[in-house]
Amino acid sequence: MLKRRTVIQASLAGGMVAGLAGFSEIGHWYKAWVAEYGPGWKSMPWPFPRDAWPDGKAWRNRGLDLEVYVRLKLGFCGNCDTGVVEDSEVDRVTDIDLLDPHFVPVQVGSRIRITDLFGRARLYRLRTRDGERLADAIAVSYKCDLVVAIVVGPVDDAKVRRAAHNFLETNTVQIWVNEQLEGR
């Protein structure tokens, strides 16, 4: 017959194993939930129809209510020496018309730097199926190639806009961009 002390220790050990298994299951559930609904940037499918350019990459940040679309246009820069320096170029190259063919610029564009690439950014007002939204269109050049990005959401808020620009400089985006530029 087992001693009382051994039975108690075995019961406690069994309870601890069951508790750890339960915590493990909750951890797996929480990790899946955060990946789908939690804060932070999550990849999403490229939503635009096929055209002459390869598909880009898209991300969403539910916490900031932002969507970011990044695309490379290889060999498309109009002036390889100066890059994108005029607002009309931003209007033309960033594919803002894919979101709303009747886009309206809100203000004059400004010079921007994303990592070591320079170009121009401009704020637009769009009419989407979700209502009126703002978008920040960005075009930066690398030699004769363009990296274009559109940030859709409350980008009139300087902190939100900066968070989106910081995301464009993260490894998540930069590794993808470098993979696309590899061998060029």
N, C-alpha and C positions, 0 to 999 in steps of 0.2 A: 504494500500500500504506500502511496506517495505521502510525503509529509505535507503538512498544511502550508508551510513556507514555500515549497516547490510549486504547489498548485496556484498560490497567489502570484508568484513570479511568472509562471507560465501564462496566467490570465492577463497580467499586465503587459507582458511581451506581445501576446496576441492582440490585445487592444491597441497597442502602439502600432503594430503592423497594419491593422485595419485603418487606424487613423491616418497613417502616412499614405496608404493607398487612396484614401478619400481625398486628402490634400493634393495628391498627384493628379487625380482626375479633375479636381477643381482647377488646378494649374493649367492642364491641357485645354479645358473649356475656356478659361479666361484668356489664354494666349490666342486661341482662335477668334474669340470675340473682339479682342483688341485689334487684331490684324484686320478685321472687317469694319468695325465701328469706332475704334478708339482714335485718339488724337495722333497726329503725325501724318506723314506723306505715304500714300498707298498708290501703287501702280494701277492703272486702269487701261482698258483696250483703247486703241487709237480710234476715235469716233468719226473721222472724216472719210469721205469716199476716196477711192484711188484716183490719182491724177498722175501727172508727169514725174512727180517727185516720190522718192521712197517714203513709206509711212514713217512717222515720227514716234515719239514716246509721250505718254500722258500720265499725269499723277493728280491725285486729289488729296486735299487736306480738309476733312470735315470740320475740324475744330476751328479753322480759320475761314471756312466756307470758300476755299480757293480751288481752282483747277488750273493746271499748268500743262501746256502743250509745247513740246520742243521738237524741232525738225531741222535737218541739215539740207542745204541746197548746194551741192557740190558744183563748183565752176560757175556760180550764178552771180557773183559779186560784180556790179557794174564797173567799179573802179578799184582794181586790186591794190593800188597805192594808198588811197585814202579811206577805203571801206565805205560804210554807210554814214553819210554826213548830212543828208537832207530828209525832212519829214516826208516828202513825196516818195522817197525810196522806202521808208518804213511802211507807208500805206501800200506800196506795190508788192513788197517781198514777204511780208509777215503772214500772209494768208488770213488776215483779219476778216476778209470777205467770206471765208468759209463759215464763220459764226453769224455774220449778218452782212448781206450784200449792200445794205444801206447804212453802213457804219458812219458814225459822226465823230470826228476828232473833238476832244474836249479842250485841249490846250496845245500849245506849241511843244514839240518834242524837246528832249534834252540828251546830252551826251551821257553815255553809260559805259561802265566797265564791268564785265563779268569775267572773273579770274584775270587772265592777261589779255583778254579780247576786248576791243573797243568798238563802239557803235552808237546806236541811237535808240531811245525808248520814247513812246508816245502813248498818251491816255486816250481811250475811245469810249463812247457810249454806244451800247448795242441793244437791239431788241431781239430777245430770244423767246423761245416758247415758255420759259420760266419768268418772263417779264423783262423789264429793263435792267441791264447790268452794265458794269464797267469792265474794261479790259485794258491791260497794259501790254502793248506790243513792243517787242525787243528784237533788234537785228544787230548782231555783232559779226565781224568778219575775221577769218583766219586765212591769210594769203588771199586766194581768189574764191574761197568757200564761205558760205554764210551759215551761221547758226541763228535760227529764228525761234522765238518763244512768244507765246501768248499766255498771259496770266489773267484769268477771269475771276472776278469776285470784288470785294470791297477794297479795291486798290487805291481809292482816294484817301484812305487812312495810311499815313506815312509808315507806321509800324508794320502794318500788314504787307504793304508793298515791299518794305525792306526784308521782311521774312521770306517773301517769295523770291526776291533777288538773292538772298542768302542760300535758299534751296537750290537755285541754279548753279551755285558754286560748290555744292556738296559732292562727295564722291558718287552718290547715287546717279546724279546727272552727268558729271564729268567723265566717269568711266564709260558710260554709254556713248557720249559724244566722241571720246577718244577711240573707242572701238569702231565707230563709223568712219572716223578720219584715218584709221590705220592704213598704212601703205600709200598715203597721199603725200 
